[in-house]
Structures are given as structure tokens and as C-alpha cells.
Amino acid sequence: MDNSSLFLFWVTLLLAILVLGIYIGTLFFGANSLEVLLDLRKRETELLYKVERLRSDNAKLQKEYFELKGLEP
């Protein structure tokens, strides 16, 4: 290999590594990143727990309401 083709090889390799690094950085820290995905999964779990708690509270309050009205559910 002569010097110009060796230089071209190294420049191409450097650019490929740079582009790959930017792509991987975007995957981990961008708007659609792994961090955002994990935060959304955590939020989903919290919301599902809250929904179940509110359903339970609602059932208790409905039972109390019907008991106060003199009806049996």
C-alpha cells in the first residue's frame, strides 16, 4: 500500500468510528433513548399501581354510599 491509500484508509476508519460513536450516543442519551424508555416503563408501573388503588378506593366508597342510602350492593 502506498501512503495515499493508507492515509485514505485511516481517514475512512476514523470517520466510521466517529459516526458510530455519535449514533450510539444518540441511542443512549437522545430524545428516544434507553434512559427515556426506562423512565417511561417506571412511570407506567407507577400509574398502573395508582389505577388499582383508585379502583379499590372507588369500590369501598360505592359500598359505603349504598349502605348509607340503605341499599345493598
DSSP file (Angstrom, degrees, kcal/mol; ACC not computed):
  #  RESIDUE AA STRUCTURE BP1 BP2  ACC     N-H-->O    O-->H-N    N-H-->O    O-->H-N    TCO  KAPPA ALPHA  PHI   PSI    X-CA   Y-CA   Z-CA
    1    1 A M              0   0    0      0, 0.0     2,-0.1     0, 0.0     0, 0.0   0.000 360.0 360.0 360.0 136.9    0.0    0.0    0.0
    2    2 A D     >  -     0   0    0      1,-0.1     4,-2.0     4,-0.0     5,-0.2  -0.419 360.0 -98.0 -88.9 173.6    1.3    3.4   -0.8
    3    3 A N  H  > S+     0   0    0      1,-0.2     4,-2.4     2,-0.2     5,-0.2   0.836 118.4  53.6 -63.2 -36.6    1.0    6.4    1.6
    4    4 A S  H  > S+     0   0    0      2,-0.2     4,-2.2     1,-0.2    -1,-0.2   0.904 111.2  44.5 -69.7 -39.7   -2.1    8.0   -0.1
    5    5 A S  H  > S+     0   0    0      2,-0.2     4,-2.2     1,-0.2    -1,-0.2   0.864 113.8  50.9 -71.9 -34.0   -4.2    4.8    0.1
    6    6 A L  H  X S+     0   0    0     -4,-2.0     4,-2.1     2,-0.2    -2,-0.2   0.906 111.2  48.3 -66.1 -41.8   -3.0    4.2    3.7
    7    7 A F  H  X S+     0   0    0     -4,-2.4     4,-2.4     2,-0.2    -2,-0.2   0.917 111.2  50.2 -62.9 -44.0   -4.0    7.7    4.6
    8    8 A L  H  X S+     0   0    0     -4,-2.2     4,-2.5     1,-0.2     5,-0.2   0.892 108.9  52.9 -62.3 -40.3   -7.4    7.3    3.0
    9    9 A F  H  X S+     0   0    0     -4,-2.2     4,-2.5     1,-0.2    -1,-0.2   0.935 111.4  45.2 -59.6 -47.7   -7.9    4.0    4.9
   10   10 A W  H  X S+     0   0    0     -4,-2.1     4,-2.5     2,-0.2    -2,-0.2   0.876 113.0  49.9 -67.8 -37.8   -7.2    5.7    8.3
   11   11 A V  H  X S+     0   0    0     -4,-2.4     4,-2.4     2,-0.2    -1,-0.2   0.922 112.8  47.4 -65.3 -43.6   -9.4    8.7    7.5
   12   12 A T  H  X S+     0   0    0     -4,-2.5     4,-2.4     2,-0.2    -2,-0.2   0.918 112.9  48.7 -63.2 -43.8  -12.3    6.5    6.4
   13   13 A L  H  X S+     0   0    0     -4,-2.5     4,-2.4    -5,-0.2    -2,-0.2   0.913 111.3  49.8 -62.5 -43.1  -11.8    4.4    9.6
   14   14 A L  H  X S+     0   0    0     -4,-2.5     4,-2.3     1,-0.2    -2,-0.2   0.913 111.7  48.0 -62.8 -43.6  -11.8    7.4   11.8
   15   15 A L  H  X S+     0   0    0     -4,-2.4     4,-2.7     2,-0.2     5,-0.2   0.900 110.9  51.2 -64.3 -40.6  -14.9    8.8   10.2
   16   16 A A  H  X S+     0   0    0     -4,-2.4     4,-2.4     2,-0.2    -2,-0.2   0.915 111.6  47.1 -63.1 -43.0  -16.7    5.5   10.5
   17   17 A I  H  X S+     0   0    0     -4,-2.4     4,-2.4     2,-0.2    -2,-0.2   0.898 112.4  50.5 -64.9 -40.5  -15.8    5.3   14.2
   18   18 A L  H  X S+     0   0    0     -4,-2.3     4,-2.3     2,-0.2    -2,-0.2   0.927 111.9  46.3 -63.5 -46.1  -16.9    8.9   14.7
   19   19 A V  H  X S+     0   0    0     -4,-2.7     4,-2.4     1,-0.2    -2,-0.2   0.915 113.1  49.8 -63.8 -43.0  -20.3    8.3   13.0
   20   20 A L  H  X S+     0   0    0     -4,-2.4     4,-2.6    -5,-0.2     5,-0.2   0.897 110.2  51.1 -62.7 -40.6  -20.8    5.1   15.0
   21   21 A G  H  X S+     0   0    0     -4,-2.4     4,-2.4     2,-0.2    -2,-0.2   0.905 110.4  48.2 -63.3 -42.3  -20.0    6.9   18.3
   22   22 A I  H  X S+     0   0    0     -4,-2.3     4,-2.2     2,-0.2    -2,-0.2   0.916 112.1  50.2 -64.1 -42.1  -22.5    9.7   17.5
   23   23 A Y  H  X S+     0   0    0     -4,-2.4     4,-2.0     2,-0.2    -2,-0.2   0.930 112.7  45.3 -61.9 -46.8  -25.1    7.1   16.7
   24   24 A I  H  X S+     0   0    0     -4,-2.6     4,-1.9     1,-0.2    -1,-0.2   0.891 111.6  53.2 -65.9 -39.2  -24.5    5.1   19.9
   25   25 A G  H  X S+     0   0    0     -4,-2.4     4,-2.4     1,-0.2     5,-0.2   0.896 108.8  49.7 -61.3 -40.2  -24.5    8.4   21.9
   26   26 A T  H  X S+     0   0    0     -4,-2.2     4,-2.1     1,-0.2     6,-0.2   0.885 107.8  54.6 -65.8 -38.6  -27.9    9.3   20.4
   27   27 A L  H  < S+     0   0    0     -4,-2.0     7,-1.5     1,-0.2    -1,-0.2   0.896 117.6  35.0 -61.2 -39.8  -29.3    5.9   21.3
   28   28 A F  H  < S+     0   0    0     -4,-1.9     7,-0.8     5,-0.2    -2,-0.2   0.792 135.0  19.5 -86.9 -28.7  -28.3    6.3   24.9
   29   29 A F  H  < S+     0   0    0     -4,-2.4    -3,-0.2    -5,-0.2    -2,-0.2   0.386  98.5  99.7-126.5   3.3  -28.9   10.0   25.5
   30   30 A G  S >< S-     0   0    0     -4,-2.1     3,-1.2    -5,-0.2     6,-0.3  -0.043  90.5 -83.8 -83.9-171.7  -31.1   11.3   22.8
   31   31 A A  T 3  S+     0   0    0      1,-0.3    -4,-0.1     5,-0.1    -1,-0.1   0.796 131.6  38.8 -65.7 -29.7  -34.9   12.0   22.7
   32   32 A N  T 3  S+     0   0    0     -6,-0.2    -1,-0.3     4,-0.1    -2,-0.1  -0.299  95.8 143.5-111.5  46.3  -35.7    8.4   22.0
   33   33 A S    <>  -     0   0    0     -3,-1.2     4,-2.0    -5,-0.1    -5,-0.2  -0.224  67.1-107.9 -88.8 172.4  -33.0    7.0   24.3
   34   34 A L  H  > S+     0   0    0     -7,-1.5     4,-2.5     1,-0.2     5,-0.2   0.866 119.4  57.0 -62.7 -38.5  -32.8    4.0   26.5
   35   35 A E  H  > S+     0   0    0     -7,-0.8     4,-2.1     1,-0.2    -1,-0.2   0.906 107.0  47.9 -61.8 -42.5  -32.9    6.3   29.5
   36   36 A V  H  > S+     0   0    0     -6,-0.3     4,-2.4     2,-0.2    -1,-0.2   0.910 110.6  52.4 -64.6 -42.5  -36.3    7.7   28.3
   37   37 A L  H  X S+     0   0    0     -4,-2.0     4,-2.2     1,-0.2    -2,-0.2   0.923 110.3  47.0 -59.5 -46.0  -37.6    4.2   27.7
   38   38 A L  H  X S+     0   0    0     -4,-2.5     4,-2.1     1,-0.2    -1,-0.2   0.887 111.5  51.1 -65.9 -38.3  -36.7    3.1   31.2
   39   39 A D  H  X S+     0   0    0     -4,-2.1     4,-2.4     1,-0.2    -1,-0.2   0.897 110.2  49.9 -64.0 -40.0  -38.3    6.2   32.8
   40   40 A L  H  X S+     0   0    0     -4,-2.4     4,-2.5     2,-0.2    -2,-0.2   0.883 109.1  51.2 -67.5 -37.9  -41.5    5.6   30.8
   41   41 A R  H  X S+     0   0    0     -4,-2.2     4,-2.1     2,-0.2    -1,-0.2   0.907 110.8  48.9 -64.6 -40.3  -41.6    2.0   32.0
   42   42 A K  H  X S+     0   0    0     -4,-2.1     4,-2.3     2,-0.2    -2,-0.2   0.925 111.8  48.9 -63.3 -44.1  -41.2    3.1   35.6
   43   43 A R  H  X S+     0   0    0     -4,-2.4     4,-2.5     1,-0.2    -2,-0.2   0.888 108.9  53.5 -63.1 -39.6  -43.9    5.7   35.1
   44   44 A E  H  X S+     0   0    0     -4,-2.5     4,-2.5     2,-0.2    -1,-0.2   0.918 108.7  49.0 -61.2 -43.8  -46.2    3.1   33.6
   45   45 A T  H  X S+     0   0    0     -4,-2.1     4,-2.1     1,-0.2    -2,-0.2   0.915 111.7  49.2 -61.9 -43.8  -45.7    0.8   36.6
   46   46 A E  H  X S+     0   0    0     -4,-2.3     4,-2.2     1,-0.2    -2,-0.2   0.906 112.1  48.2 -62.6 -42.0  -46.5    3.7   39.0
   47   47 A L  H  X S+     0   0    0     -4,-2.5     4,-2.5     2,-0.2    -2,-0.2   0.888 109.3  52.2 -68.1 -38.8  -49.7    4.6   37.0
   48   48 A L  H  X S+     0   0    0     -4,-2.5     4,-2.1     2,-0.2    -1,-0.2   0.905 110.4  49.0 -63.3 -40.0  -50.9    1.0   37.0
   49   49 A Y  H  X S+     0   0    0     -4,-2.1     4,-2.3     1,-0.2    -2,-0.2   0.918 111.3  49.8 -62.7 -43.2  -50.4    0.8   40.7
   50   50 A K  H  X S+     0   0    0     -4,-2.2     4,-2.6     1,-0.2    -2,-0.2   0.890 108.5  52.9 -64.3 -39.7  -52.3    4.1   41.1
   51   51 A V  H  X S+     0   0    0     -4,-2.5     4,-2.4     2,-0.2    -1,-0.2   0.932 110.2  47.6 -61.0 -46.3  -55.2    2.9   38.9
   52   52 A E  H  X S+     0   0    0     -4,-2.1     4,-2.1     1,-0.2    -2,-0.2   0.904 112.4  49.5 -62.6 -40.9  -55.6   -0.3   41.1
   53   53 A R  H  X S+     0   0    0     -4,-2.3     4,-2.5     1,-0.2    -2,-0.2   0.915 111.9  47.9 -64.5 -42.7  -55.5    1.8   44.3
   54   54 A L  H  X S+     0   0    0     -4,-2.6     4,-2.6     2,-0.2    -2,-0.2   0.868 109.9  52.6 -67.7 -36.1  -58.1    4.2   42.9
   55   55 A R  H  X S+     0   0    0     -4,-2.4     4,-2.3     2,-0.2    -1,-0.2   0.916 111.0  47.7 -63.3 -41.9  -60.4    1.3   41.8
   56   56 A S  H  X S+     0   0    0     -4,-2.1     4,-2.2     2,-0.2    -2,-0.2   0.929 112.9  47.8 -64.5 -45.3  -60.1   -0.2   45.3
   57   57 A D  H  X S+     0   0    0     -4,-2.5     4,-2.5     1,-0.2    -2,-0.2   0.898 111.1  52.1 -61.0 -40.5  -60.9    3.1   46.9
   58   58 A N  H  X S+     0   0    0     -4,-2.6     4,-2.6     1,-0.2    -2,-0.2   0.908 108.2  50.3 -63.4 -42.8  -63.8    3.6   44.5
   59   59 A A  H  X S+     0   0    0     -4,-2.3     4,-2.2     2,-0.2    -1,-0.2   0.910 111.7  48.3 -63.0 -42.0  -65.3    0.2   45.3
   60   60 A K  H  X S+     0   0    0     -4,-2.2     4,-2.4     2,-0.2    -2,-0.2   0.917 112.9  47.7 -63.9 -43.1  -65.1    1.0   49.1
   61   61 A L  H  X S+     0   0    0     -4,-2.5     4,-2.5     2,-0.2    -2,-0.2   0.878 110.8  51.1 -68.1 -37.2  -66.7    4.4   48.6
   62   62 A Q  H  X S+     0   0    0     -4,-2.6     4,-2.7     2,-0.2     5,-0.2   0.918 110.4  49.7 -64.5 -41.9  -69.5    2.9   46.4
   63   63 A K  H  X S+     0   0    0     -4,-2.2     4,-2.2     1,-0.2    -2,-0.2   0.934 112.6  47.0 -61.3 -45.9  -70.2    0.3   49.1
   64   64 A E  H  X S+     0   0    0     -4,-2.4     4,-2.2     2,-0.2    -2,-0.2   0.897 111.5  52.1 -62.2 -40.6  -70.3    3.0   51.8
   65   65 A Y  H  X S+     0   0    0     -4,-2.5     4,-1.8     1,-0.2    -2,-0.2   0.934 111.0  45.8 -61.9 -47.6  -72.6    5.1   49.6
   66   66 A F  H  X>S+     0   0    0     -4,-2.7     5,-2.9     1,-0.2     4,-0.7   0.866 111.3  52.9 -66.5 -35.0  -75.1    2.3   49.0
   67   67 A E  H ><5S+     0   0    0     -4,-2.2     3,-0.5    -5,-0.2    -1,-0.2   0.896 109.1  49.5 -65.5 -39.1  -75.0    1.4   52.7
   68   68 A L  H 3<5S+     0   0    0     -4,-2.2    -2,-0.2     1,-0.2    -1,-0.2   0.840 109.7  51.1 -68.5 -32.3  -75.8    5.0   53.6
   69   69 A K  H 3<5S-     0   0    0     -4,-1.8    -1,-0.2    -5,-0.2    -2,-0.2   0.599 119.3-112.9 -78.9 -10.6  -78.7    5.0   51.1
   70   70 A G  T <<5S+     0   0    0     -4,-0.7     2,-0.3    -3,-0.5    -3,-0.2   0.658  77.2 121.8  88.2  17.3  -80.0    1.8   52.7
   71   71 A L      < -     0   0    0     -5,-2.9    -1,-0.3    -6,-0.2    -2,-0.1  -0.797  58.0-132.9-109.2 153.9  -79.3   -0.3   49.7
   72   72 A E              0   0    0     -2,-0.3    -9,-0.0    -3,-0.1    -5,-0.0  -0.910 360.0 360.0-103.4 132.9  -77.2   -3.4   49.5
   73   73 A P              0   0    0      0, 0.0    -1,-0.1     0, 0.0   -10,-0.0   0.507 360.0 360.0 -68.5 360.0  -74.8   -3.6   46.5
